[in-house]
Amino acid sequence: MKILIIGGGNMGKTYARSLLRAHLVKPEDLMVLERSPEQAEKLRGENIGVVHTDPAHCLNAADLIILAVKPQDSSALFATLRPSTDPQQVYLSIMAGVTIDTIRKGLGVEKVIRAMPNLPAQIGLGMTSYTASDAVTRIELVLVQNLLNTTGKAIYVDNEYAIDATTAISGSGPAYVLYFMQAMIEVAQEMGFNASQAELLVAQTFRGAVELQMKNDASCEEWIRRVSSKGGTTEAAINSFKATSVYMDIKNGAKAALARAEELGRE
């Protein structure tokens, strides 16, 4: 199988490296299409497959095409690719908000899989949800699942709406966690720790909390109860969060991300 990745940015390179590392494709069967000649030249030095700048030189040779470009560039991309698409090709899109129907009509193809990965995919700890049009076969779906699993974990969802919801939760989610971490790092420094001490304190605390939650059956709510003692320090902090509606603010932020994902699909 020959795979073409359109877009040589962070996610495009992440998939290229992951596929090669997992030996799912040979280097000579992996192509990357990058429209910027300067960026393409840099990519050629990174040993991530055969790099092209012209779709005419690679699109027809691909069995699976991964669309790893910004959603705002999708219309121009569709116009460029449509004259050369093949109905037997499978298109895997990681463009936020761009629906399967939009891709089908834009490219004139039927086999479309839509996925939403997140940034930790770059280190093999990504979370991706995906869904597919009816024309995609079970074998093709399994192939793509294996591909997505090279960057972390992947789940299939029946409803395309869940892809936009994934964008709001795990797609944008790392930024929410890092936002909270940054606040804790800053307040740690205000309490007297230097920058490196503060970063280590916060990073290891988050890592430990996540491992606790993942390796035990207890819910987040149960762990909070275990950490909190009556009249203690944790209870004081949680009560402060409740008083200032931090919990609802986090939920409202995720809903704002979902609304924006849906807007991108209509633009």
Contacts in CASP RR format, 6 or more apart in sequence:
PFRMAT RR
TARGET T0000
AUTHOR 0000-0000-0000
METHOD contacts of the structure
MODEL  1
MKILIIGGGNMGKTYARSLLRAHLVKPEDLMVLERSPEQAEKLRGENIGV
VHTDPAHCLNAADLIILAVKPQDSSALFATLRPSTDPQQVYLSIMAGVTI
DTIRKGLGVEKVIRAMPNLPAQIGLGMTSYTASDAVTRIELVLVQNLLNT
TGKAIYVDNEYAIDATTAISGSGPAYVLYFMQAMIEVAQEMGFNASQAEL
LVAQTFRGAVELQMKNDASCEEWIRRVSSKGGTTEAAINSFKATSVYMDI
KNGAKAALARAEELGRE
1 25 0 8 1.000
1 29 0 8 1.000
1 63 0 8 1.000
1 64 0 8 1.000
1 143 0 8 1.000
2 25 0 8 1.000
2 29 0 8 1.000
2 30 0 8 1.000
2 31 0 8 1.000
2 61 0 8 1.000
2 62 0 8 1.000
2 63 0 8 1.000
2 64 0 8 1.000
3 19 0 8 1.000
3 25 0 8 1.000
3 29 0 8 1.000
3 30 0 8 1.000
3 31 0 8 1.000
3 62 0 8 1.000
3 63 0 8 1.000
3 64 0 8 1.000
3 65 0 8 1.000
3 66 0 8 1.000
4 31 0 8 1.000
4 32 0 8 1.000
4 33 0 8 1.000
4 58 0 8 1.000
4 59 0 8 1.000
4 61 0 8 1.000
4 62 0 8 1.000
4 64 0 8 1.000
4 65 0 8 1.000
4 66 0 8 1.000
5 12 0 8 1.000
5 15 0 8 1.000
5 16 0 8 1.000
5 30 0 8 1.000
5 31 0 8 1.000
5 32 0 8 1.000
5 33 0 8 1.000
5 65 0 8 1.000
5 66 0 8 1.000
5 68 0 8 1.000
6 33 0 8 1.000
6 55 0 8 1.000
6 65 0 8 1.000
6 66 0 8 1.000
6 67 0 8 1.000
6 68 0 8 1.000
6 69 0 8 1.000
6 77 0 8 1.000
6 81 0 8 1.000
7 32 0 8 1.000
7 33 0 8 1.000
7 34 0 8 1.000
7 35 0 8 1.000
7 68 0 8 1.000
7 69 0 8 1.000
8 16 0 8 1.000
8 32 0 8 1.000
8 33 0 8 1.000
8 34 0 8 1.000
8 39 0 8 1.000
8 43 0 8 1.000
8 68 0 8 1.000
9 34 0 8 1.000
9 39 0 8 1.000
9 68 0 8 1.000
10 119 0 8 1.000
10 122 0 8 1.000
11 68 0 8 1.000
11 94 0 8 1.000
11 117 0 8 1.000
11 121 0 8 1.000
12 32 0 8 1.000
12 66 0 8 1.000
12 68 0 8 1.000
13 43 0 8 1.000
13 46 0 8 1.000
13 48 0 8 1.000
14 117 0 8 1.000
14 121 0 8 1.000
14 122 0 8 1.000
14 151 0 8 1.000
15 66 0 8 1.000
15 68 0 8 1.000
15 147 0 8 1.000
15 150 0 8 1.000
15 151 0 8 1.000
16 30 0 8 1.000
16 32 0 8 1.000
16 48 0 8 1.000
16 49 0 8 1.000
17 48 0 8 1.000
18 121 0 8 1.000
18 124 0 8 1.000
18 150 0 8 1.000
18 151 0 8 1.000
19 25 0 8 1.000
19 30 0 8 1.000
19 147 0 8 1.000
19 150 0 8 1.000
20 27 0 8 1.000
20 30 0 8 1.000
20 48 0 8 1.000
20 49 0 8 1.000
21 150 0 8 1.000
22 150 0 8 1.000
24 146 0 8 1.000
24 147 0 8 1.000
24 150 0 8 1.000
27 47 0 8 1.000
27 49 0 8 1.000
27 50 0 8 1.000
28 49 0 8 1.000
28 50 0 8 1.000
30 48 0 8 1.000
30 49 0 8 1.000
30 50 0 8 1.000
31 49 0 8 1.000
31 50 0 8 1.000
31 51 0 8 1.000
31 52 0 8 1.000
31 58 0 8 1.000
31 61 0 8 1.000
31 62 0 8 1.000
32 43 0 8 1.000
32 48 0 8 1.000
32 49 0 8 1.000
32 50 0 8 1.000
32 51 0 8 1.000
32 52 0 8 1.000
33 51 0 8 1.000
33 52 0 8 1.000
33 53 0 8 1.000
33 55 0 8 1.000
33 58 0 8 1.000
33 59 0 8 1.000
34 40 0 8 1.000
34 43 0 8 1.000
34 51 0 8 1.000
34 52 0 8 1.000
34 53 0 8 1.000
35 53 0 8 1.000
36 53 0 8 1.000
37 53 0 8 1.000
40 51 0 8 1.000
40 52 0 8 1.000
40 53 0 8 1.000
43 51 0 8 1.000
44 51 0 8 1.000
50 58 0 8 1.000
52 58 0 8 1.000
55 80 0 8 1.000
55 81 0 8 1.000
55 84 0 8 1.000
56 84 0 8 1.000
59 65 0 8 1.000
59 81 0 8 1.000
59 84 0 8 1.000
59 85 0 8 1.000
60 84 0 8 1.000
60 86 0 8 1.000
62 89 0 8 1.000
63 88 0 8 1.000
63 89 0 8 1.000
63 90 0 8 1.000
64 89 0 8 1.000
64 90 0 8 1.000
64 91 0 8 1.000
64 92 0 8 1.000
64 143 0 8 1.000
64 144 0 8 1.000
64 147 0 8 1.000
65 89 0 8 1.000
65 90 0 8 1.000
65 91 0 8 1.000
65 92 0 8 1.000
66 92 0 8 1.000
66 93 0 8 1.000
66 94 0 8 1.000
67 74 0 8 1.000
67 77 0 8 1.000
67 91 0 8 1.000
67 92 0 8 1.000
67 93 0 8 1.000
67 94 0 8 1.000
67 95 0 8 1.000
67 103 0 8 1.000
68 94 0 8 1.000
68 95 0 8 1.000
69 77 0 8 1.000
69 95 0 8 1.000
70 95 0 8 1.000
71 95 0 8 1.000
71 96 0 8 1.000
71 97 0 8 1.000
71 98 0 8 1.000
71 264 0 8 1.000
71 265 0 8 1.000
71 267 0 8 1.000
72 264 0 8 1.000
72 267 0 8 1.000
74 95 0 8 1.000
74 98 0 8 1.000
74 102 0 8 1.000
74 103 0 8 1.000
78 103 0 8 1.000
78 106 0 8 1.000
78 107 0 8 1.000
81 107 0 8 1.000
82 106 0 8 1.000
82 107 0 8 1.000
82 108 0 8 1.000
85 107 0 8 1.000
85 108 0 8 1.000
85 109 0 8 1.000
86 109 0 8 1.000
87 108 0 8 1.000
87 109 0 8 1.000
87 110 0 8 1.000
87 111 0 8 1.000
88 111 0 8 1.000
89 109 0 8 1.000
89 111 0 8 1.000
90 111 0 8 1.000
90 112 0 8 1.000
90 113 0 8 1.000
90 136 0 8 1.000
90 140 0 8 1.000
90 144 0 8 1.000
91 103 0 8 1.000
91 107 0 8 1.000
91 109 0 8 1.000
91 111 0 8 1.000
91 112 0 8 1.000
91 113 0 8 1.000
92 113 0 8 1.000
92 114 0 8 1.000
92 115 0 8 1.000
92 130 0 8 1.000
92 144 0 8 1.000
92 147 0 8 1.000
93 100 0 8 1.000
93 103 0 8 1.000
93 112 0 8 1.000
93 113 0 8 1.000
93 114 0 8 1.000
93 115 0 8 1.000
94 115 0 8 1.000
94 116 0 8 1.000
94 117 0 8 1.000
96 116 0 8 1.000
96 167 0 8 1.000
96 261 0 8 1.000
96 264 0 8 1.000
97 163 0 8 1.000
97 164 0 8 1.000
97 167 0 8 1.000
97 261 0 8 1.000
97 262 0 8 1.000
97 264 0 8 1.000
97 265 0 8 1.000
98 114 0 8 1.000
98 264 0 8 1.000
98 265 0 8 1.000
99 114 0 8 1.000
99 160 0 8 1.000
99 265 0 8 1.000
100 112 0 8 1.000
100 114 0 8 1.000
100 131 0 8 1.000
100 132 0 8 1.000
100 133 0 8 1.000
100 160 0 8 1.000
102 265 0 8 1.000
103 109 0 8 1.000
103 112 0 8 1.000
103 114 0 8 1.000
104 110 0 8 1.000
104 112 0 8 1.000
104 133 0 8 1.000
110 133 0 8 1.000
110 135 0 8 1.000
111 133 0 8 1.000
111 135 0 8 1.000
111 136 0 8 1.000
111 140 0 8 1.000
112 132 0 8 1.000
112 133 0 8 1.000
112 135 0 8 1.000
112 136 0 8 1.000
113 130 0 8 1.000
113 131 0 8 1.000
113 132 0 8 1.000
113 133 0 8 1.000
113 136 0 8 1.000
113 140 0 8 1.000
113 141 0 8 1.000
113 144 0 8 1.000
114 130 0 8 1.000
114 131 0 8 1.000
114 132 0 8 1.000
114 160 0 8 1.000
114 163 0 8 1.000
115 128 0 8 1.000
115 129 0 8 1.000
115 130 0 8 1.000
115 144 0 8 1.000
115 148 0 8 1.000
115 154 0 8 1.000
115 163 0 8 1.000
116 128 0 8 1.000
116 129 0 8 1.000
116 130 0 8 1.000
116 163 0 8 1.000
116 166 0 8 1.000
116 167 0 8 1.000
116 170 0 8 1.000
116 171 0 8 1.000
117 126 0 8 1.000
117 127 0 8 1.000
117 128 0 8 1.000
117 148 0 8 1.000
117 151 0 8 1.000
117 171 0 8 1.000
118 126 0 8 1.000
118 127 0 8 1.000
118 128 0 8 1.000
118 170 0 8 1.000
118 171 0 8 1.000
118 172 0 8 1.000
118 173 0 8 1.000
118 174 0 8 1.000
119 126 0 8 1.000
119 171 0 8 1.000
119 174 0 8 1.000
120 126 0 8 1.000
120 127 0 8 1.000
120 152 0 8 1.000
120 174 0 8 1.000
121 128 0 8 1.000
121 151 0 8 1.000
121 152 0 8 1.000
122 151 0 8 1.000
124 150 0 8 1.000
124 151 0 8 1.000
124 152 0 8 1.000
125 152 0 8 1.000
126 151 0 8 1.000
126 152 0 8 1.000
126 153 0 8 1.000
126 170 0 8 1.000
127 152 0 8 1.000
127 153 0 8 1.000
127 154 0 8 1.000
127 166 0 8 1.000
127 170 0 8 1.000
127 171 0 8 1.000
128 148 0 8 1.000
128 151 0 8 1.000
128 152 0 8 1.000
128 153 0 8 1.000
128 154 0 8 1.000
128 155 0 8 1.000
128 166 0 8 1.000
128 170 0 8 1.000
129 154 0 8 1.000
129 155 0 8 1.000
129 156 0 8 1.000
129 157 0 8 1.000
129 162 0 8 1.000
129 163 0 8 1.000
129 166 0 8 1.000
129 170 0 8 1.000
130 144 0 8 1.000
130 145 0 8 1.000
130 148 0 8 1.000
130 154 0 8 1.000
130 155 0 8 1.000
130 156 0 8 1.000
130 157 0 8 1.000
130 163 0 8 1.000
131 156 0 8 1.000
131 157 0 8 1.000
131 158 0 8 1.000
131 159 0 8 1.000
131 160 0 8 1.000
131 162 0 8 1.000
131 163 0 8 1.000
132 141 0 8 1.000
132 144 0 8 1.000
141 156 0 8 1.000
145 154 0 8 1.000
145 156 0 8 1.000
148 154 0 8 1.000
157 163 0 8 1.000
157 166 0 8 1.000
164 258 0 8 1.000
164 261 0 8 1.000
164 262 0 8 1.000
165 258 0 8 1.000
167 257 0 8 1.000
167 258 0 8 1.000
167 261 0 8 1.000
168 254 0 8 1.000
168 255 0 8 1.000
168 257 0 8 1.000
168 258 0 8 1.000
168 261 0 8 1.000
169 254 0 8 1.000
172 254 0 8 1.000
172 257 0 8 1.000
173 254 0 8 1.000
176 250 0 8 1.000
176 253 0 8 1.000
176 254 0 8 1.000
177 206 0 8 1.000
181 202 0 8 1.000
181 203 0 8 1.000
181 206 0 8 1.000
184 198 0 8 1.000
184 202 0 8 1.000
184 205 0 8 1.000
185 195 0 8 1.000
185 198 0 8 1.000
185 199 0 8 1.000
185 202 0 8 1.000
186 198 0 8 1.000
188 197 0 8 1.000
188 198 0 8 1.000
188 201 0 8 1.000
188 202 0 8 1.000
189 195 0 8 1.000
189 198 0 8 1.000
193 201 0 8 1.000
209 223 0 8 1.000
212 223 0 8 1.000
213 220 0 8 1.000
213 223 0 8 1.000
218 226 0 8 1.000
224 234 0 8 1.000
224 238 0 8 1.000
227 234 0 8 1.000
228 234 0 8 1.000
228 235 0 8 1.000
228 238 0 8 1.000
229 235 0 8 1.000
241 247 0 8 1.000
END
